[in-house]
């Protein structure tokens, strides 16, 4: 009896996601495959979802906060969907939901409501919000088997991402949503591989909070990760600027913005994590973001590096 019980436990653990307690990818696929083999004529719906800007959550608040978000999402799935639904974590921040014996028309309002729910997590006593994106598809209307059905839901999910995230979308047979391969680059890959340091921060004179920085910006400042950058700057872009230049830089930025310019250039000495300074050129643009309000997108270039590569061809005046 003891051996049989252990075998059952091992089998259960092999198909269960340790962090969230729902099926892992293998367990989810096996359960869905079994259902579809037994019920080849019954309509069913698969939804695929992920957490918007999950990498940013990990970078800004740490992996413990990221794990908390994953667990909260899994718990909300357990509470919201019926016991007949099969829930799985594909890996990372991507999840799947299989809803048997139903059509898209029947579950669409239900999925929309689930997507729009307010979601929050706590980090160091502060409440933070997060959102999800979700794509869904129906069998046998759009697919002949489980694999094809999952691909359709995945393409619908990517369609949501391309339309600004934080929403849900049905996959259409006319292929209004293109595949990941056709759409090409993923945004986070582009940002991390830009040929220069890039940072995004809130365009607020009182709270210029840093929202994002790419790997080249971290390298330029001498930071190992996003947590280190946020720690030494106090999350403020202004604290990257040498103290005696902060006031003049801020005036320059806002005078150009108030003058109707969406772009601006400024020179300043940027403070690195070790307390030293480097001369940089900042090229920024103010943008109205759906999720964060007014933000600055900024490219930062090391002036010494520019001079070293281009010498006399650069007519730049360092201050």
N, C-alpha and C positions, 0 to 999 in steps of 0.2 A: 504493500500500500504506500509506504514511504517513497519507494522508487518511482511508482506511478505518479504520485503527487509532485515529485521533483521534476519529472518529465513534463507534466502539464505546466508547471511554473516556468520552465525553461522555454517551452514553446510560446507561452504568453509573452515573456520578455523579449523573445526574438522578433515579435511583430508589433511591439509597443514602443512608442517614443518615450524615453526616460524622463524628459523634462516636463511634458504636458500630459502624459497619461493616455493619450489617444493613439490610434494606430500610426506606425511609421509607414514609409512609402511601400515597403514590402507587404505589410499587413493590410493596408488599404487596397492595394492592387489585387491581392488574393481574394479579399471579401467581395469586391465589386465584380471580379471575374466570375466567381462562384454564382453570384446572383444573376448575372446576365446569361450565363450558360443555362441555368435552370428556368429563366423567364425571357427567352429570346424575343418574344413578341410584345412584352410590356414596355411602355414608355417610361423613361427615367431621365433625370437631369443631373449633370455634374457641374459643380462650381469650383473654380480655382481662385484663390485670393492670396494677397500678401500685404505686408505692412508698408505703408508709404514712407520712404526715406529711412528705412530701418538702419542702414549703415550710419546715417547721421546720428540716430539715437545712440548707437553703440559708441561712436566717436565722441559725442558730446557728453554723454552721461555714464558711459562705462557699460561693460558687458553684463553686469548684474542687473542694471536697469533694462537692458535688452531682453534678458531672460524673463524678467518680470512682465514685460509687454507680451512676450510669446505666451506665457502662462495665462495672462488675463484674456487674451484673444481666444485661446483654447477653451477656457472656462465659459466664456460668453457663447461659444459655439455649442457646447454641451447643454447649456440652459435654454438656448433659443430653438434648436432643432429637435425634432422628435427622436424617440429611441430607435425608430426604423432607419434613420439616417446613419450613414457610415462616415466617420470623421477621421481625417488623417493629416499628418504633418509630412510634407514631401521632403523637407530639409530646409535649413536656414529659416527664413521668415515666410515660406510658402506653404499654404494649407490647401486641402481638398475636402469637398463635401459631396457625398453621393446621396441623392434623394430618390428612392424607388417608387415605382407606380405613380408617376405624376408627369405633367407636361410643363413646358416653359410658361404657358399662359397662366397656369395655376399657381406657380411659385414665384413668378417675377415680382409681384408687389411685396411678397414676403422677403425676398432677397434684397430688394431695394431698401426696405425698412431696416433690415439687419446691417446693411452697409452704412446707413446714415446714423446709426446709434452713436451717441457720445461716448468716447473711450478715453480714459485717463490712466496715468500711472504716477507714482510718487518717487521722487529722487531727492534725497537729503532734505526731506520735509517739504519740498516744493511740488505742487501739482502740475503735471504736464499732460497735454493732449496728444493723441495720435490718431491717425485715420488709416483706412484700408481701401484697397482696390479689389474688385471682384469681377470675374468673367464667367459666363455659364453657357451651356449648350445642352441640346436634347437628343436622346437616342429613341428610336431609330431614324428620326427625321433628318439628322445631319451626319450621322456616323453609322458604320456597320459593326464596329466593335469598340471595346473599352479604350484601346490605344488611340483610335481616331477621335473618339469622344473627348478624351483628355486633351488632345492637341487642339481641338476646336475651342474648348474652354480656355486653354492657355493663350490662344490667339486673341480671344475676346478680352482676356485680362490685359494683354499687352496693348490692346486698343484703348483701354481705360487709361493706361499710363501715358499713351501718346496724346490723350485729350486732357491732361492735367491732373490725373490721379483722383483719389477720393471720390469714387463712384462705382457704378456697376454697369455692365454691358452684356447684351445677348449676342451670341455668334450668329451671323447670318450666312445662309448658304451661298449667297451671291458674292461672298468674300469681300465685304466692305472693309473688313479688318485684315490687313496684310500680315503675313507671317513675320516672326522675329528675324528670320534670315533676310527677307526682302527689305525690312525696315532698316536693317543695318546696325549702326552703333547704339549701344546702351549709354545713356547720359552720364552715368557715374564713371564709365570708362573714358569718355571724352574729357571730363573734368580732370581726372587724375593724370591724363596723358597730354594735357595742354602744354605747349612749348613755353611755359612761363608760370610764375607764381600767381595763384588766383584765390581771391577771398570774397565772401559775401557777408555783408553786415547790415543791420537795421539802420535805415536813414532817420534816426531820431537823435536830436541834439542832447537829450537827457539820458537816453538809453540806447547807445549805438552797439547793440549786442552782436557779437560775431556768430554767424549762423553756419558757415561752411568755409573750409579751407582745403585746397588740394595738397597732394603730396609734395609738390615743388615748393609751395609756401612753407610747409612744415620744415623742409630741408633748408630753405633760406633763413628761417628763424632759428634753426638749430634744435627744433623740437622732435621728439620721438613719435608723438601722436597728438591727436586733437585735444585730449585731456590736458596734456602739458601746455599746449598753446593757450587754452582757456584759463588755466591756473595762473600763468605768469602775466597774462593781460587782464585778468579779472573779467574776461569775456568782452572787453571793450576794445574796439579798433583804435580809439584815441590813444590808448596806452601802448600801442606799437610805435607811436610818434615820440621823438625826443621831447621831454617836458617843455623846454623853452620854445619849441616850434608848434606846440599843440594849438594854441589860440590862433596863430596866424594861418595855420593849415585849415582849421575849421572855418575861419572867416572866408578864406579863398574858395573852399568847396561850396559853401552856402551862398556866397555872392554870385557865383557862376550859375548855380541852380536857380536862385531867385531871379536871375537875369534871363531866364528862359532857356538855358543850356542844359541838355540832358547828359552831356559828356564834360569831363573836366580833367586837367592834368595838374599835378602838383609834385614838387620835389620836397623830400624830407629825409631825416636820418631815422631809420627804423631800428628799434631796440630788439636785440636778439635775446634768446632765453638765458644766455650767459652774462647779460648786462652790457655787452658791447653794442656798437652802432654801425650800420652800413648806410651809405647814401643810396637812395632809391628814387625811381620815377614811378609815380602812381597814375594810372589811367583808369578813371572810374566812370560808370554810367548809372544813373538813377532809374529804377524800374518799379512799376506798380505790380507787386506780386499778389496773386489770388490768395495765397495762404499766409503771407507774412507782411502784407501792406507794402509800404515804400521801403525798398532796399537798394543798397549800392552793390553793383558787380564791379570788381576791381582787379585789374592786372597790375602786378608790381614787378619792376625790373631793376636788377642790381646795376647801378651806374658804372662801377668799376669793371664789371664784366662786359658791359656794352663798350666802354672805352678800349678795353683790352682787345676786343674783336674788331672794332671799327675805327678806333683812333680818331684821326682828324676829320673823318667823314661825319662825325656827330657834332652838331653845334648846340651842345647842351650846357647850360650854366648851372653848376651845382651851387647849392646854398648851404 
